[in-house]
Amino acid sequence: MSARLLAFDLGAESGRGILGRFDGERLELTELRRFPNGPVRLFKSLYWDPLRLFSELLETLRCYAGQHGGQLDAIGIDAWGVDFALLGPGDILLENPRSYRDPRTEGMLERAFEIVPREEIFQRTGIQFMRLNTLYQLLAMREAGSPLLDLAQHLLLMPDLFNFFLTGDKRSEFTNATTTQLYDPRLGTWSWELVERLGLPARILPDIADPGTVVGALLPDIAAEVGLEAVPVIAPATHDTGSAVAAVPAETDDFVYISSGSWSLMGVELALPLVSDQALAYNFTNEGGVGSYRFLKNIMGLWLVQECRRAWRQQGRDFSYAQLTGLAEEAAPFSALVDPDDETFLAPGDMAARIRAYCRRTEQDMPDSEGVVVRVALESLALKYRWVLERLEEMLGRRLSVIHIVGGGIQNELLCQFTADATARPVIAGPAEATATGNVMVQAMGLGEVDSVAEIRSVVRHSFEPKQYRPRFDRGSWDEAYGRFQSLLSPP
């Protein structure tokens, strides 16, 4: 008999309900339902709509029950990091959660450093400095005198909020808790002293659960409403990248992973956090994994292409991603380059116009067509991957021989090939549904069906066929472009 495990994978653009059937050796995934997501702009603020998303979860559970009956072995939810909801008296939702792209955190890094030095924050948390981190969102509320902080009794990160809606349990799962920049890996709990010095309410921070923990059973009224029995809800690695990395089909430990989507998360697995002067200087981060830490760098990722496509569609030029990739492949190489992580690319907007403005500001030729814009974005991403790879090898003191790319970004085969070319490393791409795969398999671990991440990865290798990319022999042009690219980067 196969275990039936339902993964909810919530992303910034869409959510999916994916059924995993695991027979002890192989995993089979079936997408039950997909639904849109995205921030809602109200005046100058960006919000998420958690109640609509929760209704989508319930509809997906009804869909499962209608197709497969009332028995289900487990449910697990993963989502993006850092964003949170505040619950007040009687567990009332005090405000729709803000998006990490909301402008309220402008200037909050500098304000935090006036209170606690940058070096000390890093020593206490091991987390990279990005203004979107939970720490700076809370600090922005405090600086604005928000009454919600006084009213709040509980802070729940996004996947924890949906676990609460399903079960009534109010806990934070480890992998997502670490993304807040409020967790101290040395203490194995929240950094209470840092929270106090920043003037944030410590009382709202919940207990922390390990990935694979059964957080509760589906509440009886919800189970009856959707036609299911009392299904256990298991916290997988609730941070989507934590689930994706657990599903990397690596056989050795000399690999780099890239979880590729709107963001590219590129790094290695370590037994303990690497909190060093170099890691601070290069702004690397130590996020929780399944039995490990993910030492990595956040890179803006395919967000640049997604926003270009969205703006072009609004302007009446509706391209598929495949069409844009085809146009990029036909465009001339290395006409211009950008730093994908430049601050101007963070917020939603006309990304093609911003790329052209960046090129004008850096005295480069401005892209004059959709294909050139996309090629500039993809080549620049591949060169940023090379920069991150070199920094990883420098800090670890060893060579990393292969790059595993997982997630929906592997569908952009041109970027996968550019990555192999730019880094002079073989690239193994797959699975595309790495996040759902890791989610399902950590559920299986919580049920005792598998014992370790190594066993999970063995299952992944037996269940999915990856695609391999080898570096092509045009090193000179990539090396020349890399020299130009490095000149665009701000010094660490």
C-alpha positions in Angstrom: 0.0 0.0 0.0 1.3 3.5 -0.9 1.2 6.3 1.7 -0.9 9.2 0.4 0.6 12.5 1.4 -0.7 15.9 0.3 1.7 18.8 -0.1 0.6 22.4 -0.3 3.3 24.5 -1.9 2.5 28.2 -1.6 4.6 30.5 -3.7 4.5 34.3 -4.3 2.9 33.8 -7.8 0.8 30.6 -7.3 -0.1 27.8 -5.0 -0.5 24.1 -5.7 -1.9 21.1 -4.0 0.2 18.0 -5.0 -0.6 14.5 -4.0 2.4 12.2 -3.3 2.1 8.4 -3.4 5.0 6.8 -1.7 5.4 2.9 -1.8 8.6 2.8 0.3 10.9 3.0 -2.7 9.5 5.3 -5.3 7.5 8.5 -5.2 4.8 9.5 -7.7 3.4 13.1 -7.7 0.1 14.3 -9.1 -1.0 17.9 -9.2 -4.5 18.1 -7.8 -5.1 21.8 -8.2 -3.3 25.1 -8.9 -4.5 28.5 -7.8 -3.2 32.0 -8.2 -1.5 34.1 -5.5 0.1 37.5 -5.5 0.3 40.6 -3.3 -2.6 43.0 -3.3 -1.7 46.7 -3.5 -3.7 49.1 -1.2 -2.6 52.6 -1.4 1.2 52.4 -1.0 1.3 49.0 0.8 1.4 45.4 -0.5 -0.6 42.7 1.4 -1.2 39.0 1.1 -4.8 37.7 1.2 -4.5 34.7 3.7 -8.3 34.0 3.9 -8.6 33.6 0.2 -5.5 31.3 0.2 -7.1 29.3 3.0 -10.3 28.9 1.0 -8.1 27.6 -1.8 -6.6 25.0 0.6 -10.0 23.9 1.7 -11.2 23.6 -1.9 -8.1 21.5 -2.7 -8.9 19.2 0.2 -12.5 18.8 -1.1 -11.1 18.0 -4.5 -8.9 15.3 -3.0 -11.8 13.8 -1.0 -14.1 13.8 -4.1 -11.5 12.0 -6.2 -9.9 9.7 -3.7 -12.2 9.3 -0.7 -11.9 10.4 2.9 -8.6 8.7 3.8 -5.4 10.7 3.6 -2.2 9.9 5.6 -0.9 13.4 6.1 -0.9 17.0 5.0 2.1 19.4 4.9 2.4 23.1 4.0 5.4 25.0 2.8 5.6 28.6 1.7 8.0 31.5 1.4 9.9 32.9 4.4 10.0 36.1 6.5 6.4 37.2 6.1 4.1 36.8 9.1 0.6 37.4 10.5 -0.2 38.9 14.0 -3.0 37.4 16.1 -4.6 39.4 18.8 -7.0 38.5 21.7 -9.2 35.6 20.8 -6.8 34.7 17.9 -8.2 37.4 15.7 -6.2 38.3 12.6 -5.1 41.8 13.3 -4.1 42.8 9.7 -3.6 41.1 6.4 0.1 40.1 6.3 2.4 42.5 4.4 4.5 41.3 1.5 8.2 41.3 1.8 8.3 43.6 -1.1 6.3 46.2 0.8 8.2 49.6 0.9 7.8 50.1 4.7 11.3 48.5 5.4 13.2 51.2 3.5 15.9 52.5 5.8 15.3 49.9 8.5 18.7 48.2 8.1 20.4 51.5 8.9 18.0 52.1 11.8 18.7 48.6 13.2 22.5 49.2 13.1 22.1 52.3 15.1 20.7 50.1 17.9 22.7 46.9 17.5 25.9 46.9 15.4 25.7 45.0 12.1 28.4 42.6 13.1 26.7 41.7 16.4 23.4 41.0 14.6 25.2 38.6 12.3 27.1 36.9 15.1 23.8 36.3 16.9 21.8 35.1 14.0 24.1 34.1 11.1 21.5 35.5 8.7 22.3 37.8 5.7 21.1 41.4 5.7 18.1 41.9 3.5 15.6 44.6 4.4 12.7 42.2 3.8 13.7 40.0 6.8 11.1 39.7 9.6 13.4 41.7 12.0 13.2 44.8 9.8 9.4 44.4 9.1 8.8 44.4 12.9 11.2 47.2 13.4 9.4 49.3 10.8 6.1 48.7 12.7 7.8 49.8 15.9 9.3 52.9 14.3 5.9 53.8 12.9 4.3 53.4 16.3 2.0 50.7 15.1 -0.7 49.8 17.7 -0.7 46.3 16.3 2.5 45.4 18.2 0.8 46.3 21.5 -2.3 44.3 20.6 -0.5 41.2 19.2 -0.3 38.0 21.2 1.1 35.7 18.6 3.3 36.0 15.5 2.9 33.2 13.0 5.0 32.9 9.8 2.9 32.2 6.7 2.9 28.4 6.7 2.5 28.4 10.5 -0.6 30.6 10.0 -2.2 28.0 7.7 -1.2 25.2 10.1 -3.0 27.1 12.8 -6.1 27.5 10.7 -6.2 23.8 10.0 -5.3 22.5 13.5 -5.4 25.2 16.1 -1.7 24.8 16.8 0.4 27.9 17.2 4.1 26.9 16.6 6.8 28.0 14.3 8.8 25.4 12.3 12.6 25.6 12.5 13.5 26.2 8.8 11.2 29.1 8.5 12.0 30.5 12.0 15.6 30.9 11.0 14.8 33.2 8.1 13.5 35.9 10.4 17.0 37.0 11.6 15.6 36.7 15.1 16.8 33.1 15.7 20.1 32.3 17.4 21.6 29.0 16.2 24.0 28.9 19.1 21.1 28.9 21.6 18.8 26.8 19.5 16.0 29.3 20.1 14.9 32.9 19.5 17.6 35.5 20.2 15.8 36.9 23.2 18.5 39.6 23.9 18.4 40.9 20.3 14.6 41.1 20.4 14.7 43.0 23.7 17.4 45.5 22.5 15.4 46.3 19.3 12.4 46.9 21.4 10.3 44.2 19.9 7.7 42.2 21.8 9.2 38.9 22.8 5.9 37.5 24.0 4.6 37.1 20.5 7.3 34.6 19.3 6.0 31.0 19.4 7.6 27.7 20.3 9.7 26.2 17.6 9.1 22.7 16.1 11.5 20.5 14.1 10.7 19.6 10.5 8.8 16.4 10.5 6.8 17.3 13.6 3.1 16.4 13.7 1.6 19.7 14.7 -2.0 18.4 15.1 -4.9 16.8 13.4 -7.3 18.4 11.0 -9.9 20.2 13.2 -13.2 18.2 13.3 -15.3 20.9 11.7 -12.9 21.3 8.8 -12.6 17.6 8.3 -16.4 17.3 8.1 -16.6 20.3 5.8 -14.1 18.9 3.2 -15.1 15.2 3.6 -11.9 13.9 5.2 -11.1 11.9 8.4 -8.9 13.3 11.2 -5.8 13.7 9.0 -2.4 14.5 10.8 -0.9 17.8 9.7 2.9 17.6 9.6 5.3 20.5 9.5 7.7 19.6 6.7 10.6 22.0 6.1 7.9 24.8 5.9 10.4 27.1 4.2 10.0 26.2 0.5 13.7 26.2 -0.1 14.3 24.0 2.9 11.9 21.4 1.3 13.5 21.8 -2.1 17.1 21.3 -0.8 16.0 18.1 1.1 15.0 16.8 -2.4 18.3 17.5 -4.1 19.3 14.1 -5.6 22.9 14.4 -4.7 25.0 11.3 -4.0 28.1 13.0 -2.5 28.7 16.2 -0.5 30.8 18.2 -3.0 27.8 19.8 -4.6 26.2 23.2 -4.8 22.5 23.5 -5.0 20.4 26.2 -6.7 16.8 26.3 -5.9 15.6 28.2 -9.0 12.4 30.2 -9.2 11.4 33.8 -8.6 14.5 33.7 -6.3 17.6 31.7 -6.8 18.9 30.3 -3.5 22.5 29.0 -4.1 24.6 27.3 -1.5 25.7 24.2 0.3 24.7 22.1 3.3 26.6 22.3 6.5 26.3 20.5 9.8 26.8 23.8 11.7 26.3 27.4 10.7 29.3 29.2 9.2 29.4 32.6 11.0 32.7 34.1 9.9 34.0 37.5 9.0 34.1 36.4 5.3 30.4 35.2 5.5 29.5 38.6 6.9 31.5 40.5 4.3 29.9 38.6 1.4 26.4 38.7 3.1 25.8 34.9 3.1 23.2 33.4 5.3 22.7 30.3 7.5 19.2 29.1 7.2 17.8 25.9 8.8 17.5 22.7 6.9 16.4 19.2 7.6 19.1 18.1 10.0 21.5 20.7 8.6 22.1 24.3 7.9 21.8 25.8 4.4 24.7 28.1 3.9 23.6 30.2 0.9 23.2 33.4 -1.0 19.8 34.8 -2.1 19.9 36.0 -5.7 17.0 37.8 -7.3 16.4 35.0 -9.8 13.9 34.7 -12.5 11.9 37.5 -10.9 13.5 39.8 -13.4 12.1 37.8 -16.4 8.7 37.3 -14.7 8.3 41.0 -14.1 9.3 41.8 -17.7 6.7 39.4 -19.0 4.0 40.8 -16.7 4.7 44.4 -17.8 4.9 43.4 -21.5 1.5 41.7 -21.2 0.0 44.8 -19.7 1.4 46.7 -22.7 -0.4 44.3 -25.1 2.6 42.1 -25.9 1.8 38.7 -24.4 4.7 36.3 -24.6 5.0 32.8 -23.1 8.1 32.0 -21.2 9.1 29.6 -24.0 8.8 32.4 -26.5 10.9 34.8 -24.4 13.6 32.1 -24.0 13.6 31.5 -27.8 14.0 35.2 -28.4 16.8 35.4 -25.9 18.6 32.5 -27.5 18.6 34.3 -30.9 19.9 37.6 -29.4 23.5 38.6 -29.5 25.5 37.5 -26.4 26.9 39.8 -23.7 25.5 43.0 -25.1 25.1 44.3 -21.6 25.1 43.0 -18.0 23.4 43.8 -14.7 23.8 42.9 -11.1 20.5 40.9 -10.5 20.6 41.9 -6.9 20.7 45.7 -7.5 18.2 47.4 -5.1 16.3 48.8 -8.1 15.1 45.4 -9.1 13.4 44.4 -5.8 10.0 46.0 -6.1 7.3 45.1 -8.7 7.2 47.3 -11.8 8.4 47.7 -15.4 11.5 45.5 -15.1 12.6 46.0 -18.7 12.6 49.7 -18.2 14.6 49.3 -15.0 17.1 47.0 -16.8 17.6 49.7 -19.5 18.0 52.4 -16.9 20.6 50.3 -15.1 22.5 49.9 -18.4 22.3 53.6 -19.1 23.6 54.4 -15.5 26.5 52.0 -16.0 27.3 53.3 -19.5 26.4 50.2 -21.4 24.4 49.7 -24.5 20.7 49.6 -23.7 18.8 46.5 -24.7 16.6 47.3 -27.7 14.2 44.3 -27.8 12.5 41.7 -25.6 15.0 39.0 -26.5 18.0 41.1 -25.6 16.5 42.2 -22.3 15.8 38.5 -21.4 19.3 37.4 -22.5 20.9 40.2 -20.4 18.9 38.9 -17.4 19.8 35.3 -17.9 23.5 35.8 -18.7 23.8 38.1 -15.7 22.1 35.5 -13.4 24.6 32.8 -14.7 27.5 35.1 -13.9 26.2 35.9 -10.5 26.1 32.1 -9.9 29.8 32.0 -10.8 30.5 34.7 -8.3 28.7 32.9 -5.6 30.4 29.6 -6.4 33.8 31.2 -6.1 32.9 32.8 -2.8 31.6 29.4 -1.5 34.8 27.7 -2.5 36.9 30.4 -1.0 35.1 30.2 2.4 35.0 26.4 2.5 38.5 25.9 1.3 37.5 23.1 -1.2 36.3 22.6 -4.7 32.7 22.0 -5.4 32.4 19.8 -8.4 28.8 19.8 -9.5 25.8 22.1 -9.4 22.3 20.7 -8.8 19.5 23.0 -9.9 16.0 22.1 -8.7 12.6 23.8 -8.9 10.5 25.3 -11.6 13.4 27.3 -13.0 14.9 24.2 -14.6 12.3 24.6 -17.3 14.4 27.5 -18.5 16.9 25.3 -20.3 18.9 28.2 -21.6 19.6 29.4 -18.1 20.7 25.9 -17.1 23.1 25.8 -20.0 24.4 29.3 -19.3 25.0 28.2 -15.7 27.2 25.3 -16.8 29.0 27.6 -19.3 29.6 30.4 -16.8 30.8 28.2 -13.9 32.6 25.5 -16.0 30.8 22.9 -13.9 28.4 20.2 -14.9 24.8 21.0 -14.0 22.2 18.4 -13.0 18.7 19.8 -13.3 15.8 18.2 -11.5 13.4 17.5 -10.1 11.2 20.5 -11.2 8.8 19.8 -8.3 11.6 19.7 -5.7 9.7 21.7 -3.1 6.7 19.4 -3.3 8.9 16.4 -3.3 10.8 17.5 -0.2 7.6 18.4 1.5 6.0 15.0 0.8 9.2 13.1 1.8 9.7 15.0 5.1 6.0 14.1 5.8 7.0 10.5 5.2 9.9 10.9 7.6 7.5 12.3 10.2 5.4 9.1 9.8 8.5 6.9 10.1 8.4 5.8 6.4 12.0 7.0 5.8 14.8 7.7 8.4 17.1 10.4 6.9 17.7 13.0 4.2 20.1 10.5 2.6 17.2 8.0 2.3 15.0 10.8 0.9 17.6 11.6 -1.8 17.9 7.9 -2.7 14.1 7.9 -3.3 14.3 11.0 -5.4 17.1 9.5 -7.6 14.9 6.4 -8.1 11.8 8.4 -8.9 12.8 11.2 -11.2 15.1 11.4 -14.2 17.3 14.6 -14.2 18.7 16.4 -17.2 22.5 17.1 -17.4 24.2 20.1 -19.0 27.9 20.1 -19.8 30.0 23.3 -20.1 30.5 24.3 -23.7 33.9 25.4 -25.1 33.6 29.1 -25.2 35.4 30.0 -22.0 37.1 33.1 -23.3 33.9 35.0 -24.0 32.5 34.0 -20.6 35.7 35.0 -18.8 35.7 38.4 -20.5 32.0 38.9 -19.6 32.8 37.9 -16.0 35.4 40.5 -15.8 32.9 43.2 -16.9 30.3 41.7 -14.6 32.5 42.0 -11.5 33.2 45.6 -12.2 29.4 46.2 -11.8 29.3 44.7 -8.3 29.5 46.9 -5.2 32.5 46.0 -3.1 31.6 43.8 -0.1 
